[in-house]
Amino acid sequence: MKSKITKIMGAALALVLVFSLGAAFMPVNTPGGPSEAEAADLSWSGVAFPTGTGSVLVGQDENLGPVAVSPTVATDGTMFAVVNDLITTARPLVYKSVNNGHTWTATTSNLGAAGDVGIALEVSPNYAEDSTVFVVTQTSGGGATTGRVYRSVNGNISYGQLGVVTLAAAEVITSFDVSPNYDGTGVLAVGIADIAAGTVPAGATTSVQVWGLGAVLSWTLYSTVAYDVSDVIFSPNYAVDSTILAVTSLATAQPILRSIVGGTWGTIAATNVGATATTDIDLLGAAPATDLLAASIALPQDYNGTVATLRRAYVSIVDEAGAGTATASNVFRITNTTAGTAIATAASILLSNIDYRGTFAEGTIIGGLYAAAGSTKCDVYRTTNPADSVVNWYGVAGAANQPSGTTESTMSNNTTAFIKMSSDYTNDNLVVVGTIGDDSAFGVSYDGAVSFNETGLIDNAPNTGAGGEGALGTITSAILSPNFDTDSTLFIVTENDNAVVNNSNAWFSTDGGVLWTRAFTGAFATAGTGLVSLTPDFTTGATAGTAYVGETGGGALDIWVSSDGGASWSIRTAANITGIQTMAGAGTDLYLGDSASGTVTKSTNEGWTWPAAGASATGAGTRVASLKLHESTLLAGGGAGTVRLSTDGGATWSLVGGAGLTAGNIFVDFDAASSTYYAVETASGNCYRSVDNAAWIEIGAASTGANAIELILADDGSLYYLEIGGQDVYRTINPTAAVPTPDATWQVMALTPAANGVGLSVIGTGTTSNTVLALTATPAIRIYTDTLPAGSAGPNLVAPADGSVISTALSTRFTIEAMAGVTAYAVWWSTDSTLNSGVTAVAIAAPGVETAVQTLTEGATVYWMARATTPFNSPWSDIWTVESQVVTAAQAPVPTYPGGLAGSTTDVPIDMVFNWSSFKFANGYEFQLAMDADMTDFVADMSGANALGNITSYQPASLLEYSTTYYWRVRAILGTATAFSDWSAVVGFTTEAVPVAPEPTEIIVEPTPITITPAAPPPPAPAPAAPVDTATPAYIWAIIGIGAVLVIVVITLIVRTRRAA
C-alpha cells in the first residue's frame, strides 16, 4: 500500500508541475485591456485605430489637468486624469484607466459647476483596499462655495462632495493633499489663497483647512494666521511628526516655506524662497507685475519634521518679477532652516509643479514646465542629483517624443505639464504627465521622463470652440512588423487634422491594433506625408532592429529613429535630397529614394550623416517610386518606366530587363536568391517578370483597372500588389509559372471599403500563412491572414489511402480534410503520373469534403491531388496513388483468396494459402507474387520450369512479412507448356500487423506450511531385566539424518519462496 500511495503522490505532483508550468507560459494581457486583436483567416478584418472609443481621442476643447497613479500601478495598471474644458462651459471630468493609460472611463458624477477647473487629484495611499480617489474643483473667480472637494470610494465610478470649504470673495482652493496614513479615514488638507492683487485670506477662513483631524469630519480652520497658500503637503512621516508644509506669501513679502505642527506656523527657511519683490499670489494675471504665479513642494520619503538632519524640502517658485532669472523663479533646496539654495541652472527651468522620489541624501526631481501662453510644446525637466553642489538638469524639449501640448491663456497657472511619479519609481521609473492646449494628451514614461509615449485622452485638433471629438485624419503610411506573428506590432503615420503646430502623428500598437500609443507628434514640411519603414530584424521590446519615420515633403527633412521598438525616438536630418519618396533600411544602413531627382542616398549610421550626393537610380528628373533592399542589393522602380539594380549598396546602378515597360511609376520587388525581378506598372496595373536580367515578360491577366501603387514579394514566393484602379489587392502563388502556360494566376482579395492608395504591407509567417495589411479610404486599416500562400501545403488527403487497392469495384470517392475559411476545392485525377494529361477535374463545395463517385480506369494506377479554389487557390497537395482492379470477365482463372471476387484484402495471415478457381482444360498453373502492381518485383515466381501442377492453391515456402502489401496473379497452362490462358486480374492485399504479445502473468506460488509434531514421550522404563545389548541400530541413525536434511531443505525453500513473492 505504501508503494501505491507514493506513486499516486508522485503523479499528483507531476500534474501540479505541468499545470504550474502551463500557467507560467500563458499570455498575459495588459491589466484591464482587451485581448489581442486577430486578423481573420481568408477574409479582411478591420483593425481599430485611435478614435473616441475608450477616450483615446477626446474633444478638441478638452485639456488634461492633474494626473495620478495607483500606489500599485505596476501590477494593476490604474491611472487617473482630470480633463478640463477651457473653451466651453463643460464641467471637469475624472477619467480612469486600468491598462496603463490606453483606454479610459469617465466618472458618472457631475463635478463642480459649469466652467470649473479640476485643480487637484489625489489617490488614497491605501487605494488597493479603500478604492478612494479625491478631486478638487474650483471656479476661476473664487468666492463662497466655489471650491469643492469630492471623494470617490468606488474607484472613480461616482463621487460625493466632502463637506463645504469656507471661502470668502476672491478666495480659491489652490492645493490639496492626503495624509500618508489615510486608509478610508484620516486627515486631508487644502491650501487657500485670495487671488485678488494685494490681499490675503481673512482670519475667519485662514490659509489651511483640514478634514478628519481628531476625527472631526468637516473642514475646520487649522490656524488663525492669514497667508496666501500656493501649495500644501503632508510630511511623509505625518503619523510621527504631525507636520504639514505650505508655501505662503503676503501682499508685501516674498514666498516662504513654512511648517505647521498642531496648527502652529513655523518658518523652516530662515531667508525665505523666491524674490524679495514678489507679492501675493495672483492667478488672474492682474497688476502689479510682481505676483507669485506658481509654487510646488516635494519632499524626500524619509523627511521628518522633528529631526533636523532629515528636514529637507524642494520648492519650485515662478513669479512675474523674477521669471527668467535664477535668483527668483527657480527650484530651491531647503535643508533644515538654512537659506533656500537655488539649484536650477538655467533661466528656462521654470517649473509650475514638481515631484520627488528618493531620500534626504539622493533622489530624482521631475517637474512640468511653466510657460507663458502661446508656447508651442510643453516640456518636462528632471535631475538625478538635486542634493549635489552642482545640479544637472535635463529637459525633453527637442526630443522626438517629448510630451505634446501648448499653454492656454485661460489656464489658471499656465502650466503645460502636470507631473506624477510612481510611488515605486526607484524600481519602475514610471512617470505620467498630463498636458494642455492643442495636442494635449496623457503621456507615460518608463525611463524616468527621458521620453514619453502618449496613450490616451489625446486632443487631436485645435481648440476652436466647436467641441466634439478630435479627428485622427488621413493615414498616410502603415507597416507590419517583420515579426508580426510573434510581436503583433504595426506602425501608422497620420495627419493631425487642423493642427496649429504639430500636423502629423506616429503611432504604434503591440497587440495587433487593439491598443495604440502615439509615439510622437511632429511639424512635418507637408502635413500628412509621413512614411514609416522597419528594418528586417525589427522586433518590439528588443534592441534588435530599427524603426524610421520620415517626412516626405520638401526642404529640410527630418527622420525620426527608434532602436528600442518605438519606446524612444531621436531626430536626424536628411541631407542632399529634394524629398523623401521611399525608405529602406537594413542593419545601420538607411537608403532614401528621392521624390524628384531620381537618386538614392545612403547613410551608414542610421541617418546621422549623409554623403554629399546620391547615385542616380532612375535617371535624371524622375522619382524613385519604389525601393526594395536585400542585404546590399537594391532594386529601384522609377518614375519613367525603368527598373534599376544595384549590387554594391547603391554605389552603381544597371538597367534591368531593358525597355518594355510603360512610362510612369514602377513598383518593384525581387528574389535575390534566384535573380528574379518583378515590376508592376502604375498606368496599366500589369505585372512583369525578369529572370537574370532577361527581357520583361508579362505574367497573368492581372487586374481590371489601373493605378497600382505597391508590389510585395512574400518570403514564401507569393506575390501581392495594391491596385486602386480596381480598388483591390491582387495575389498570385505561382508568379514563377511558365508563360504563356500555365502562367501566373492572379486572384482578387476584394477590399471593402475601397483602397485609398496609400499603403500595402505583407509579411510571411513561415509556411503556414502570410499577413496582408492595406489601407482603405474611410480611412481604415484592414488586415488579411492568407492561409493559402505559396509556402502552404494544400489540403490533406484522406481517402482512398495512398497506395491502396480498390479490388471490388471500379468506382470511388476522393475525400479530403476541410480547411478553415475555404468554400470550394478541386480534385484532379489521372493515370498520368504528372497529372498533365488525361485529367479529370472534380469540384467539391464546402462543407462537403468528398467528390461525387468517380469511375476509374480498370486495372490501372490512378494519381490524384487536391487544392483549395475558393476564396483563393492554395498550392496542390501531395500526389497519392490508388490501384484499380480488373473486373471485366477474362479467359483466365479467377483469384478467390486473398482478394478476388469476395476475398479479404486486409489483415491477411502471413502463412495464408492462395486459392483460385479451376480453369477448363488446364494441365497446370503459373503463379506470381510481387511487391508491386506492375508485377516486376517478385517474391515468388512459379512460372516456366517452376510452374505448378494441376492444383488450385499454393502456399509460399516462407512466411510473408507483417503489415506489407503484396500483389498476385495466376494463369492456366493449356495442353503443352507453350499455351496459356490470360493472366488473371492483379489482386492486391495487405498482411496482418505484428501480433501484440500478451502481458506476462505473474504467478505466485504460496508454499504449503509443514508442521512437525513432536514425538510422544516414551513409556516408563520396565523393571530391570537381564542385561542386553543397548546399542542403537545403524539404520535408525540413517533415518534421523535423512529427516534432518529434509527439514532443512523444506525451511530453505519456504524462505526463498517468500522472498520471491
Secondary structure, 3 states (H helix, E strand, C coil): CHHHHHHHHHHHHHHHHHHHHHHHCCCCCCCCCCCCCCCCECCEEEECCCCCHHHCEEECCEEEEEEEECCCHHHHCCEEEEEEECCCCCCCEEEEECCCCCCCEECCCCCCCCCCEEEEEEECCCHHHHCCEEEEEECCCCCCCCEEEEEECCCCCCCEECCCCCCCCCEEEEEEEECCCCCCCCCEEEEEEECCCCCCCCCCCCCEEEECHHHCCCCEECCCCCCEEEEEEECCCHHHHCEEEEEEECCCCCCEEEEEECCEEEECCCCCCCCCCCEEECCCCCCCCCEEEEEEEECCCCCCCCCHHHCEEEEEEEECCCCCCCCCCEEEEEECCCCCEECCCCCCCCEEEEEEEECCCCEEEEEEEECCCCCCCCCEEEECCCCCCCCCCEECCCCCCCCCCCCCCCCCCCECEEEEECCCHHHHCCEEEEECCCCCCEEEECCCCCCCEEEECEECCCCCCCCCECCCCCEEEEEECCCHHHHCCEEEEEECCCCCCCCEEEEEECCCCCCCEEEEEECCCCCCCEEEEECCCCCCCCCCCCEEEEECCCCCEEEEEECCCCCCCEEEEECCCCCEEEEEEECCEEEEEECCCCEEEEECCCCCCCCCCCEECCCCCCCEEEEEEECCEEEEEECCCCEEEECCCCCCCEECCCCCCCCCCEEEEEECCCCEEEEEECCCCCEEEEECCCCCEECCCCCCCCCEEEEEECCCCCEEEEECCCCEEEEECCCCCCCCCCCCCCEEEECCCCEEEEEEEEEEECCCEEEEEEEECCCEEEEEEECCCCCCCCCCEEECCCCEEECCCCEECCEECCCCCCCEEEEEEECCCCCCCCCEEEEEECCCCECCCEECCCCCEEEEEEEEEECCCCCCCCCEEEEECCCCCCCCCCEEECCCCCCCCCCECCCCCEEECCCCCEEEEEEEEECCCCCCCEEEEECHHHCECCCCEECCCCCCCCCCEEEEEEEEEECCCCCECCCCCCEEEEECCCCCCCCCCCCCCCCCCCCCCCCCCCCCCCCCCCCCCCCCCHHHHHHHHHHHHHHHHHHHHHHHHHHHC
